[in-house]
Amino acid sequence: MGTRDIFRNISPLDHRYSLSEKDVFDALVPWLSEEGILDACVRAEIALIKAHLKIRKEANPDNINITITPEEVYAEEEKTHHNIRALVNILKKKVPPEIAPLVHLGATSVDILDTALAWRMKRCCMKAVLPWLRELEILLCDFTEREAETPQVGRTHGQHAVPVTVGFAMAEYVSRLGKSILEIERLSALLKGKLSGAVGAYNATSMLVSDPRELERLYLAELGLEPSEHSTQLVEPEYLLRLILEYNTAFGIIANLADDLRNLQRTEIAELHESFSPDQVGSSTMPQKRNPWNSEHVKSLWKTFMPRVITFYMDQISEHQRDLSNSASQRFIADYVTGFCLAISRMSQIMESLAADKEKCLLNLHSGGGISGGILAEPAYILLAESGVSDAHEIIRKITIEAEKNGLSFSDALAAEKDIQKHIGEQLIKLGYGAGGSPAEAARDFFSKPENYRGLAVQKAQELAAKYRKLMLEKA
């Protein structure tokens, strides 16, 4: 079988990404490539031979080293028009003659295919997906801790809200992705295999051994798997589906982070910056451009692969004990996992060099969405209400309108309302602000420094970063 120039391949996964993300591509090949699929099926067939030998209490060779290439199987399949029968024919010729009759004995194709798929997906998750996710999570923790105290304006509905910190904003993703990583680990451990025959009732293996389920258990134990509780010709699809759905959950979290990072790099915001190499070009016509292209790339990968989960939902449906309606669609799980891993890798690259512009963060915070200090309207209303004023919210709302109308800072507009400022200042003194000064001085000091109104933002950022770093390192 001839090889194809990679630039004659159709899928961008096999040329653009295999070159630009070579480490990711190479790490996934053992589990997701056609070569990897064949290797897993060979492992499953050998595991079945060993299970037969164990249950018969015959000599069990620890190492049955067989090399079969995809080219051999594809050539044989031209004759058989059946991929597993082609593999079995070749395998029978390569194992020692005394154990050749045990090859595929009692198994149907899907006893091998579904078991091999579970083995591949579990190993891929353990060896590639989870390590990359943990690496990304630790990078998020590092950034969160580093910027835990960096003031930033909070945003809701695209508008300035109340102050937070850059680290607090990132801690959202530390928490969301961290929980998803733990769930991915749990679900990957639950993947199942089978050796229950053409309809799942152990018809064939009942002709061979007195306890078909023990043969199944021995077979799957060779591959580090357990039997599906109830299988037809297929393993129950929900085991793998739930893992893919959690992948999709993590994918969405990463895409949400990418969207936030992209927005925070807008020219008019400019609070964060991705790295930009000296030779990098942002536009073919505008030499000054430094586009947040990495974040946009992550979002684009999510848009490409997220909808494919609908197809995996559809693979739940099979007529009676089996049909072939998932034979093509299931092959594209490899594409989905690859796209997910490419997004993880790209987001890790972003996080390794992501920087916060502390001066711009503070400038945006003080701008107050057009009213300098206006984002402190909330504590003004809370403090005024606490002093006993029942319509405090409406009073403060009108002050913000006057401030904007007259081009005043919120602090100056509040100072013009002496009685209101006095009530608020007295409450601030009770809370420990402006010690030794007058209520007016306490109010003016507090409302001129919005960065001090940040609640538990710093504490939450530090706590979550420490928690999930510890969890990721324990699991590594």
C-alpha positions in Angstrom: 0.0 0.0 0.0 1.5 3.3 -1.0 1.9 6.3 1.2 0.2 9.7 0.5 1.9 13.1 0.5 0.4 14.7 3.6 -0.6 17.7 1.6 -2.8 15.5 -0.5 -4.8 14.5 2.6 -8.3 15.9 3.0 -8.6 16.5 6.7 -6.7 19.5 8.1 -6.0 17.2 11.1 -3.7 15.2 8.9 -1.6 18.0 7.4 -2.0 21.4 9.1 -2.4 20.2 12.6 -0.1 17.2 12.3 2.6 19.7 11.4 1.8 22.7 13.7 0.9 20.5 16.7 3.3 17.6 16.1 3.6 16.7 19.7 -0.1 16.4 20.2 -0.5 14.5 17.0 2.3 12.0 17.8 0.9 11.4 21.3 -2.5 10.6 19.9 -1.4 8.3 17.1 -1.0 5.2 19.3 -4.7 5.4 20.3 -6.6 7.1 17.5 -4.9 6.2 14.3 -5.7 3.2 12.0 -2.5 1.7 13.2 -3.6 2.3 16.8 -7.0 0.7 16.1 -5.3 -2.4 14.7 -2.9 -2.7 17.6 -5.8 -2.5 20.1 -7.7 -5.3 18.2 -4.5 -7.5 18.1 -4.2 -6.9 21.9 -7.8 -7.9 22.4 -7.4 -11.1 20.3 -4.3 -12.1 22.2 -6.0 -11.3 25.5 -8.8 -13.8 24.4 -6.2 -16.5 23.7 -4.7 -16.0 27.1 -8.1 -16.2 28.8 -8.9 -19.5 27.0 -5.5 -20.9 28.2 -6.1 -19.7 31.8 -9.6 -21.1 32.0 -8.4 -24.5 30.6 -5.4 -24.3 32.9 -3.0 -24.8 30.0 0.4 -23.2 29.6 -0.1 -19.5 29.1 2.6 -17.7 27.3 3.2 -14.4 29.0 4.4 -12.7 25.8 2.8 -13.5 22.5 4.6 -11.0 20.3 2.8 -10.6 17.0 3.4 -7.8 14.5 0.6 -7.2 12.0 0.6 -4.1 9.8 -2.5 -2.2 8.5 -1.3 -3.0 5.0 -1.6 -6.7 5.7 -5.1 -6.4 7.1 -6.3 -4.1 4.3 -5.0 -6.5 1.7 -6.7 -9.5 3.3 -9.9 -7.5 3.7 -10.0 -7.1 -0.1 -10.7 -10.8 -0.1 -12.9 -11.2 3.0 -14.7 -7.8 2.9 -14.7 -8.1 6.7 -12.1 -6.3 8.7 -12.0 -8.5 11.8 -12.1 -11.8 9.8 -9.2 -10.4 7.8 -7.3 -9.8 11.1 -8.2 -13.2 12.4 -6.9 -14.9 9.2 -3.6 -13.2 9.5 -3.3 -13.8 13.2 -3.9 -17.5 12.9 -0.9 -17.8 10.6 1.4 -15.9 13.0 0.7 -17.4 16.4 2.2 -20.8 17.3 0.2 -23.6 15.6 -0.9 -25.2 18.9 -2.8 -22.1 19.9 -4.1 -21.0 16.5 -7.5 -22.7 17.1 -8.1 -20.4 20.0 -7.8 -17.2 17.9 -11.2 -15.5 18.0 -12.8 -18.6 19.5 -16.3 -17.8 20.8 -16.1 -14.2 19.9 -18.0 -12.0 17.6 -16.4 -9.0 15.8 -17.8 -6.5 18.3 -16.4 -8.5 21.3 -13.1 -7.4 19.8 -14.0 -4.0 18.4 -16.0 -2.6 21.4 -13.5 -3.9 23.8 -10.6 -2.5 21.8 -12.4 0.8 21.6 -12.8 0.9 25.4 -9.2 0.0 25.9 -8.0 2.7 23.4 -10.2 5.4 24.8 -9.2 4.6 28.4 -5.5 4.6 27.6 -5.8 7.7 25.4 -7.5 9.5 28.3 -5.0 8.3 30.9 -1.9 8.9 28.8 -2.8 12.0 26.8 -6.0 13.8 27.6 -5.8 13.9 31.4 -2.1 14.9 31.6 -2.7 17.7 29.1 -5.8 18.9 31.0 -3.9 18.8 34.4 -1.1 20.8 32.8 -3.5 23.4 31.6 -5.3 23.5 35.0 -2.0 24.1 36.8 -1.2 26.9 34.4 -4.6 28.4 35.2 -3.8 28.1 38.9 -0.4 29.8 38.5 -2.0 32.7 36.7 -4.8 33.0 39.3 -2.3 33.1 42.2 -0.1 35.6 40.4 -2.9 38.0 39.6 -5.0 37.3 42.7 -4.7 40.9 43.9 -4.6 42.7 40.6 -7.6 45.0 40.5 -10.1 44.6 37.7 -13.6 45.8 37.0 -16.2 43.1 37.0 -18.5 42.9 34.0 -22.1 41.7 33.6 -24.1 42.1 30.3 -21.0 43.6 28.8 -21.2 46.5 31.3 -19.0 47.5 34.2 -20.4 46.0 37.4 -18.4 46.0 40.7 -14.7 45.5 41.3 -13.1 42.0 41.3 -9.5 41.0 40.6 -7.9 39.4 37.6 -7.1 36.3 39.6 -10.7 36.0 40.8 -12.0 36.2 37.3 -9.6 33.4 36.3 -10.5 31.3 39.4 -13.9 30.7 37.8 -12.2 28.6 35.1 -9.9 27.0 37.6 -13.0 25.7 39.5 -15.1 24.8 36.4 -12.4 23.0 34.5 -11.0 21.4 37.7 -14.3 19.7 38.5 -14.6 18.5 34.9 -11.1 17.0 34.9 -12.0 15.0 38.0 -15.2 13.8 36.3 -13.3 12.8 33.1 -11.0 10.7 35.2 -13.9 9.0 37.0 -15.8 8.3 33.8 -12.7 7.0 31.9 -12.2 4.4 34.6 -15.8 3.1 34.0 -15.3 2.1 30.3 -16.4 -1.5 29.7 -15.7 -4.3 27.3 -17.5 -7.6 26.5 -17.2 -11.2 25.4 -20.9 -12.1 25.3 -21.3 -13.1 21.7 -23.5 -12.1 18.8 -26.5 -11.1 20.8 -25.0 -10.8 24.3 -26.4 -14.0 25.7 -23.1 -15.9 25.8 -24.5 -18.5 23.3 -21.1 -19.3 21.7 -19.0 -19.3 24.8 -21.6 -21.6 26.5 -20.4 -24.2 24.1 -16.8 -23.9 25.2 -16.8 -23.4 29.0 -19.0 -24.1 32.0 -18.8 -20.4 33.1 -18.8 -18.1 30.1 -18.8 -15.0 32.4 -15.6 -16.1 34.0 -14.0 -16.4 30.6 -15.2 -12.9 29.8 -13.8 -11.6 33.1 -10.4 -13.2 32.4 -10.4 -11.8 28.9 -11.2 -8.3 30.0 -8.8 -8.4 33.0 -5.9 -8.9 30.5 -6.8 -5.4 29.2 -7.6 -3.7 32.5 -11.3 -3.6 31.8 -14.5 -5.0 33.4 -17.6 -6.4 31.6 -20.5 -4.3 30.6 -23.4 -5.1 32.9 -25.7 -5.9 30.0 -24.4 -6.2 26.4 -26.2 -7.1 23.2 -23.7 -7.5 20.4 -22.7 -4.1 21.5 -21.3 -2.7 24.8 -23.9 -0.4 26.4 -23.1 2.9 24.5 -23.6 5.2 27.5 -20.2 4.4 29.1 -18.4 6.0 26.2 -21.0 8.6 25.6 -20.8 10.0 29.1 -17.1 10.3 28.8 -17.4 12.2 25.5 -20.1 14.4 27.0 -17.7 15.4 29.8 -15.0 16.0 27.2 -17.5 18.4 25.6 -18.2 20.0 28.9 -14.5 20.7 29.4 -14.3 21.8 25.8 -17.0 24.4 26.4 -15.3 25.7 29.5 -12.1 26.2 27.6 -13.9 27.9 24.7 -15.7 30.2 27.3 -12.3 31.1 28.7 -10.9 31.7 25.2 -13.9 34.1 24.5 -13.2 36.0 27.7 -9.5 36.3 27.0 -10.2 37.5 23.4 -12.6 40.2 24.7 -10.1 41.4 27.3 -7.6 41.9 24.6 -9.8 44.4 22.7 -8.1 47.7 21.9 -10.5 49.6 24.1 -10.1 47.2 27.0 -6.5 45.8 26.6 -6.3 44.3 30.1 -4.7 41.1 29.0 -2.2 40.2 26.2 -1.2 37.0 24.5 2.4 36.6 23.5 3.4 37.9 20.0 6.7 36.7 18.5 9.0 39.2 16.8 8.4 37.7 13.3 4.6 37.2 13.8 2.3 39.0 11.4 -1.2 40.1 12.6 -2.6 41.2 9.3 -1.6 41.0 5.6 -2.4 44.7 5.1 -2.3 46.3 8.6 1.3 46.1 10.0 0.3 47.3 13.4 -2.2 44.5 14.2 -1.6 42.1 17.1 -4.6 39.8 16.9 -5.7 37.5 19.8 -5.6 34.7 17.2 -4.8 31.9 19.6 -7.9 32.5 21.7 -9.9 32.8 18.5 -8.4 29.5 17.3 -9.6 27.7 20.4 -13.1 29.1 20.0 -13.1 28.0 16.3 -12.1 24.5 17.2 -14.9 24.3 19.7 -17.4 25.5 17.0 -16.1 22.8 14.7 -16.2 19.8 17.1 -18.9 20.6 19.7 -21.8 19.8 17.4 -20.4 16.3 16.6 -21.6 15.2 20.0 -25.1 15.1 18.5 -23.9 12.2 16.3 -22.5 10.4 19.3 -25.9 10.7 21.0 -27.4 9.2 17.8 -25.1 6.2 18.2 -27.1 5.3 21.3 -29.7 3.9 19.0 -29.3 0.4 17.5 -32.0 -1.9 16.3 -32.6 -4.8 18.6 -29.3 -6.5 19.4 -27.3 -4.6 16.7 -27.3 -2.9 13.4 -24.4 -1.2 11.5 -25.7 2.4 11.7 -22.8 3.4 14.0 -20.1 1.8 12.0 -19.1 5.0 10.1 -20.1 7.6 12.7 -18.2 6.0 15.5 -14.9 6.2 13.6 -15.1 10.0 13.9 -14.7 9.9 17.7 -11.0 10.0 16.9 -11.5 13.4 15.1 -13.4 14.8 18.0 -10.9 13.7 20.6 -8.1 15.2 18.5 -9.9 18.5 18.1 -10.4 18.7 21.9 -6.8 17.9 22.5 -5.7 20.6 20.0 -7.8 23.1 21.9 -6.2 22.1 25.3 -2.7 22.4 23.8 -3.4 25.8 22.3 -5.0 27.1 25.5 -1.9 25.9 27.5 0.3 27.9 25.1 -1.8 31.0 25.7 -1.6 30.6 29.5 2.1 30.1 29.5 2.7 33.7 28.3 -0.6 35.5 29.2 0.1 38.8 30.9 -2.1 41.3 32.7 -1.6 45.0 32.1 -2.0 46.2 35.7 -2.1 49.9 34.8 -4.8 49.4 32.2 -6.8 47.2 34.6 -6.7 50.0 37.2 -7.5 52.7 34.6 -10.6 50.8 33.4 -11.6 50.2 36.9 -11.5 53.9 37.8 -13.3 54.9 34.6 -16.5 53.4 36.0 -18.1 53.0 32.7 -18.1 56.8 32.0 -18.6 57.8 35.7 -15.3 57.7 37.5 -15.9 55.7 40.6 -19.5 54.9 39.5 -19.0 51.2 40.1 -19.2 52.0 43.8 -22.8 52.9 43.6 -23.6 49.4 45.1 -21.8 49.9 48.4 -23.1 53.5 48.6 -26.7 52.1 48.4 -26.0 49.2 50.8 -24.4 51.6 53.4 -27.1 54.2 53.0 -29.8 51.5 53.5 -28.0 50.1 56.5 -28.1 53.6 58.0 -32.0 53.4 58.0 -32.8 55.1 54.7 -35.6 53.0 53.0 -35.3 54.4 49.5 -31.5 54.3 49.4 -31.4 52.5 46.0 -33.4 55.3 44.3 -31.4 58.0 45.9 -28.1 56.6 44.8 -29.4 55.9 41.3 -30.3 59.5 40.9 -26.8 60.6 42.1 -25.2 58.4 39.4 -27.5 60.1 36.8 -26.5 63.6 38.0 -22.8 62.6 38.0 -23.0 61.4 34.4 -25.0 64.4 33.3 -22.6 66.9 34.9 -19.4 65.1 34.1 -18.6 64.5 37.8 -16.9 61.6 39.5 -19.3 59.6 41.7 -17.3 60.6 44.7 -17.7 64.3 43.9 -21.4 63.9 43.1 -21.9 62.1 46.4 -20.0 64.8 48.3 -22.5 67.3 47.0 -25.2 65.5 49.0 -23.9 66.3 52.4 -26.5 64.4 54.5 -26.3 61.3 52.4 -22.5 61.4 52.4 -22.6 61.8 56.2 -24.8 58.7 56.7 -22.6 56.6 54.4 -19.4 57.9 56.0 -20.7 57.0 59.5 -21.3 53.4 58.4 -17.8 53.2 56.9 -16.3 54.3 60.1 -18.2 51.5 61.9 -16.6 49.1 59.5 -13.1 50.4 60.2 -12.6 52.7 57.3 -11.3 56.3 57.7 -10.3 55.8 61.3 -9.8 59.1 63.1 -11.3 61.1 60.3 -14.7 62.6 59.8 -17.6 60.8 58.0 -17.0 63.0 54.9 -13.3 62.1 54.9 -14.0 58.4 55.3 -16.5 58.5 52.4 -14.2 60.5 50.1 -11.3 58.2 50.8 -13.4 55.0 50.2 -15.1 56.2 47.0 -11.9 57.4 45.4 -10.4 53.9 45.6 -12.7 51.4 43.9 -10.0 48.7 44.0 -10.5 48.3 47.7 -14.1 47.2 47.3 -13.5 43.6 46.3 -15.1 41.4 48.9 -13.6 38.0 49.1 -12.1 38.1 45.5 -8.5 37.7 46.6 -9.3 35.0 49.2 -11.4 33.0 46.7 -8.8 33.2 44.0 -6.0 32.0 46.3 -8.1 29.2 47.9 -9.3 27.8 44.5 -5.9 27.9 43.0 -4.4 26.1 45.9 -7.2 23.5 46.0 -7.0 22.5 42.4 -3.2 22.6 42.1 -3.1 20.1 45.0 -5.7 17.9 43.3 -4.0 17.9 40.0 -0.6 17.1 41.5 -2.1 14.2 43.5 -3.7 12.7 40.4 -0.6 13.1 38.2 
